[in-house]
Amino acid sequence: MEESNEPVKIVKLPHHEEEPLCETRAKYRQGKKLTAVKVYTVADESRHLLLRNVTSLDIADELAALCQRFGPLAQFGPVEGYETERFTKVYHVQYKRMAAARFAKVQLDDRSFFGTHLKACYAPELETLEETADKLRWRRLYYRNGLARGRGGRRPGERTAAVPPAQADPGPSGDPPPAAEPPGPLIGPCLPLPGEWVPHAADGGAQQTAPPEQPEPPTAPDRPRKRIVFKRKRIHETPEQQPNQPAETSSSSSSAEQSLIERTTDRLRMVREQIQQAVLHSIEKRRRCDEDPGDA
């Protein structure tokens, strides 16, 4: 990292200012905190960042250590003559890789640091012509590879030759351009590949034989399905209602039914006697109350 002791002179521009928070966004699109509406293009992004609202204390080393957590730095130093609030400073940070600058901008913006909230913004006006060309080339390859991966990437079993280190041009930003992957197959109907093309006999081409059919894998023999039959057992009240069955079966069922009838009859007799005793007791109590009201 090249830490410049001499302050850099930067003019304050409109895109350095923070946009006002959006308060008219629909509730289903609103997050936990209010955010501003701002659109970034490839021309707005840059490896150069401006950190505003930094306290005037001697904390340059701590701020540099914080910025290095997101990627290697190419340049770091304070800014001179920039319009800021009282007791605050502005620092200029340049990263070696574009991806590191984008990540640092998100992480450093509105971050609490020594009692103040940092304000991070891009500074594309500090780029050179070579840096701008390298940024555009890197973005073009970045999205081209993303589209290739979205289409399926390389086919299964296909390998691509590795790119030699000498052919990878890192460029001024230090980011090696991502290797271009072959475009994947298109979605939908398409023509067969050269190895799969079978010319028609009328065209004078040699008819290719179809590949041999592979035998089907053996399957388990079909087992006969068992039929489940539910039988109902009929309970007859009297032996006369039972169908004609063998002697042993009819005798055993008749004895069981006879015992069931006897138990039921005894139970009904006991219940009847209990009801009669309760009625007699109630009548006797009522008669006593009528004869001698004082005892009641």
BELDA-V991852 format. One record per residue. PHI is phi in degrees with one decimal (999 if undefined). OMEGA is omega in degrees with one decimal (* if undefined). Layout:
phi=PHI omega=OMEGA
phi=PHI omega=OMEGA
This chain:
phi=999 omega=177.0
phi=-99.9 omega=-179.9
phi=-94.8 omega=-177.1
phi=-85.2 omega=177.4
phi=-75.3 omega=-179.6
phi=-81.6 omega=179.9
phi=-63.6 omega=178.5
phi=-92.1 omega=179.5
phi=-95.4 omega=-179.0
phi=-132.5 omega=178.8
phi=-89.4 omega=179.4
phi=-73.7 omega=-178.1
phi=-117.5 omega=-176.5
phi=-61.8 omega=-176.7
phi=-74.7 omega=174.3
phi=-78.8 omega=-177.4
phi=-74.7 omega=179.4
phi=-82.7 omega=-179.6
phi=-73.7 omega=178.0
phi=-67.3 omega=-180.0
phi=-70.4 omega=-179.8
phi=-86.4 omega=179.9
phi=-111.9 omega=-178.9
phi=-109.1 omega=-179.6
phi=-72.6 omega=180.0
phi=-61.4 omega=-175.6
phi=-63.8 omega=-177.4
phi=-72.7 omega=176.8
phi=-105.0 omega=-177.2
phi=-86.3 omega=178.9
phi=-87.4 omega=-178.1
phi=-72.3 omega=179.2
phi=-132.6 omega=-179.7
phi=-72.0 omega=177.5
phi=-132.0 omega=178.4
phi=-90.2 omega=178.0
phi=-103.9 omega=-178.8
phi=-147.1 omega=-177.2
phi=-107.2 omega=177.7
phi=-110.7 omega=173.8
phi=-113.4 omega=179.6
phi=-64.5 omega=178.7
phi=-74.5 omega=-179.6
phi=-79.1 omega=-179.6
phi=-77.2 omega=-177.2
phi=-162.9 omega=173.9
phi=-80.5 omega=178.5
phi=-95.5 omega=178.3
phi=-123.8 omega=173.1
phi=-115.7 omega=178.4
phi=-104.4 omega=-178.7
phi=-102.9 omega=178.6
phi=62.7 omega=175.8
phi=-91.4 omega=-177.9
phi=-62.1 omega=-175.2
phi=-75.4 omega=177.9
phi=-66.9 omega=179.4
phi=-80.6 omega=-177.0
phi=-125.6 omega=-179.1
phi=-64.7 omega=-179.6
phi=-65.8 omega=179.1
phi=-64.8 omega=179.1
phi=-68.2 omega=177.6
phi=-64.7 omega=178.0
phi=-64.3 omega=177.5
phi=-66.3 omega=-179.5
phi=-68.7 omega=-179.5
phi=-71.3 omega=177.6
phi=-68.1 omega=-176.7
phi=-102.2 omega=178.0
phi=156.4 omega=179.4
phi=-68.1 omega=-178.2
phi=-99.5 omega=173.6
phi=-99.1 omega=-179.0
phi=-157.9 omega=179.3
phi=-151.4 omega=179.5
phi=178.4 omega=179.2
phi=-76.7 omega=-179.6
phi=-113.9 omega=-177.9
phi=-108.0 omega=175.9
phi=74.3 omega=179.8
phi=-94.6 omega=-178.5
phi=-72.8 omega=-179.7
phi=-134.5 omega=175.5
phi=-73.4 omega=-177.7
phi=-69.9 omega=179.6
phi=63.7 omega=175.9
phi=-133.3 omega=179.2
phi=-129.3 omega=177.0
phi=-126.8 omega=179.8
phi=-119.8 omega=177.6
phi=-106.0 omega=-178.7
phi=-124.9 omega=176.6
phi=-123.6 omega=179.5
phi=-96.3 omega=179.1
phi=-82.2 omega=-178.0
phi=-120.7 omega=-178.8
phi=-67.6 omega=-179.7
phi=-63.1 omega=178.6
phi=-66.9 omega=178.8
phi=-66.4 omega=179.4
phi=-66.1 omega=179.5
phi=-68.8 omega=-179.6
phi=-66.6 omega=-179.7
phi=-62.2 omega=179.8
phi=-69.2 omega=-175.7
phi=-77.0 omega=-175.8
phi=-86.5 omega=-177.8
phi=-67.2 omega=179.5
phi=60.9 omega=178.4
phi=-96.4 omega=179.5
phi=-75.4 omega=-176.7
phi=-146.8 omega=178.3
phi=54.3 omega=173.9
phi=87.6 omega=178.2
phi=-128.7 omega=177.9
phi=-104.3 omega=-178.0
phi=-69.1 omega=175.2
phi=-122.0 omega=-177.7
phi=-106.2 omega=178.1
phi=-149.0 omega=176.5
phi=-76.7 omega=176.3
phi=-131.4 omega=-178.1
phi=-68.5 omega=179.7
phi=-70.1 omega=179.1
phi=-89.0 omega=-178.5
phi=-75.7 omega=171.6
phi=-89.9 omega=-180.0
phi=-65.3 omega=179.2
phi=-68.6 omega=179.3
phi=-66.5 omega=178.2
phi=-66.4 omega=178.5
phi=-64.8 omega=178.5
phi=-65.5 omega=178.5
phi=-64.3 omega=179.8
phi=-66.9 omega=179.6
phi=-66.3 omega=179.7
phi=-64.9 omega=179.6
phi=-66.6 omega=179.9
phi=-63.9 omega=178.9
phi=-68.5 omega=-179.3
phi=-62.3 omega=-179.0
phi=-77.3 omega=176.6
phi=-64.8 omega=177.8
phi=-68.4 omega=177.1
phi=-64.6 omega=176.5
phi=-66.6 omega=178.5
phi=-64.8 omega=177.6
phi=-68.5 omega=178.6
phi=-68.5 omega=178.4
phi=-82.8 omega=178.9
phi=119.9 omega=179.0
phi=67.3 omega=179.5
phi=-75.5 omega=-175.2
phi=-73.0 omega=-179.4
phi=-63.0 omega=179.6
phi=83.9 omega=-178.5
phi=-94.3 omega=-178.8
phi=-119.3 omega=178.3
phi=-111.3 omega=-179.8
phi=-70.9 omega=-180.0
phi=-70.0 omega=179.7
phi=-81.9 omega=178.5
phi=-62.0 omega=-180.0
phi=-60.5 omega=-177.6
phi=-69.5 omega=-177.7
phi=-84.6 omega=-179.8
phi=-82.9 omega=-178.9
phi=-92.9 omega=-178.1
phi=-65.2 omega=-179.3
phi=77.4 omega=-178.6
phi=-64.5 omega=-176.5
phi=-77.1 omega=-178.2
phi=84.5 omega=179.3
phi=-87.9 omega=174.6
phi=-67.6 omega=-178.9
phi=-61.1 omega=-180.0
phi=-63.0 omega=-178.7
phi=-66.8 omega=-179.2
phi=-74.4 omega=178.7
phi=-95.4 omega=179.2
phi=-64.8 omega=-179.5
phi=-62.6 omega=-178.9
phi=-79.2 omega=-179.9
phi=-67.9 omega=178.5
phi=-74.8 omega=178.9
phi=-86.4 omega=179.8
phi=124.4 omega=-179.4
phi=-67.4 omega=180.0
phi=-148.0 omega=179.6
phi=-72.4 omega=178.9
phi=-68.4 omega=177.5
phi=-70.9 omega=-178.7
phi=-57.1 omega=-179.7
phi=-72.9 omega=-178.9
phi=-100.8 omega=-176.5
phi=-77.9 omega=178.7
phi=-116.4 omega=-178.9
phi=-66.8 omega=-179.8
phi=-77.4 omega=-178.8
phi=-65.3 omega=-179.3
phi=-67.7 omega=179.2
phi=-81.7 omega=178.6
phi=83.5 omega=-179.6
phi=-90.0 omega=179.0
phi=-72.2 omega=-179.0
phi=-73.5 omega=178.7
phi=-85.3 omega=-179.7
phi=-77.9 omega=179.1
phi=-71.8 omega=178.7
phi=-62.9 omega=-178.8
phi=-62.8 omega=179.6
phi=-73.1 omega=179.1
phi=-82.9 omega=-179.6
phi=-66.8 omega=179.0
phi=-71.5 omega=179.5
phi=-64.9 omega=-179.2
phi=-63.9 omega=-179.9
phi=-113.1 omega=-179.9
phi=-69.0 omega=179.8
phi=-63.3 omega=179.1
phi=-71.6 omega=178.1
phi=-89.1 omega=178.4
phi=-66.2 omega=179.9
phi=-79.1 omega=178.3
phi=-85.2 omega=179.1
phi=-95.0 omega=-178.8
phi=-94.1 omega=-177.8
phi=-116.7 omega=177.5
phi=-98.1 omega=180.0
phi=-104.1 omega=178.0
phi=-99.4 omega=178.3
phi=-101.7 omega=-177.5
phi=-90.0 omega=177.7
phi=-107.0 omega=-177.3
phi=-96.6 omega=-178.0
phi=-74.7 omega=-177.9
phi=-125.6 omega=178.8
phi=-62.6 omega=-178.5
phi=-68.3 omega=-178.0
phi=-84.4 omega=-178.9
phi=-78.5 omega=177.5
phi=-72.2 omega=178.6
phi=-70.2 omega=-179.8
phi=-128.3 omega=176.8
phi=-59.6 omega=-173.5
phi=-67.0 omega=-177.1
phi=-65.9 omega=-178.3
phi=-65.6 omega=-178.0
phi=-66.7 omega=-179.7
phi=-66.2 omega=-179.5
phi=-67.1 omega=179.7
phi=-68.6 omega=-179.8
phi=-67.9 omega=178.8
phi=-66.9 omega=178.6
phi=-65.0 omega=179.6
phi=-68.3 omega=179.2
phi=-64.4 omega=178.1
phi=-66.1 omega=178.1
phi=-64.1 omega=-180.0
phi=-67.2 omega=-179.8
phi=-65.7 omega=178.9
phi=-62.7 omega=179.6
phi=-65.7 omega=179.6
phi=-64.8 omega=178.6
phi=-62.0 omega=-179.5
phi=-66.2 omega=178.7
phi=-65.6 omega=178.7
phi=-64.5 omega=178.9
phi=-63.7 omega=179.7
phi=-64.7 omega=179.4
phi=-64.0 omega=179.3
phi=-64.9 omega=179.0
phi=-64.5 omega=179.0
phi=-66.9 omega=179.7
phi=-63.5 omega=178.5
phi=-62.5 omega=179.3
phi=-65.5 omega=179.5
phi=-68.7 omega=179.0
phi=-63.1 omega=178.2
phi=-63.3 omega=179.2
phi=-67.6 omega=179.9
phi=-67.1 omega=179.6
phi=-63.7 omega=179.4
phi=-65.3 omega=179.8
phi=-66.8 omega=180.0
phi=-66.7 omega=178.2
phi=-63.2 omega=179.9
phi=-65.6 omega=180.0
phi=-72.6 omega=-179.5
phi=-73.8 omega=-176.8
phi=-129.0 omega=-178.3
phi=-64.4 omega=-177.9
phi=-66.2 omega=179.3
phi=-65.3 omega=179.1
phi=-67.1 omega=*
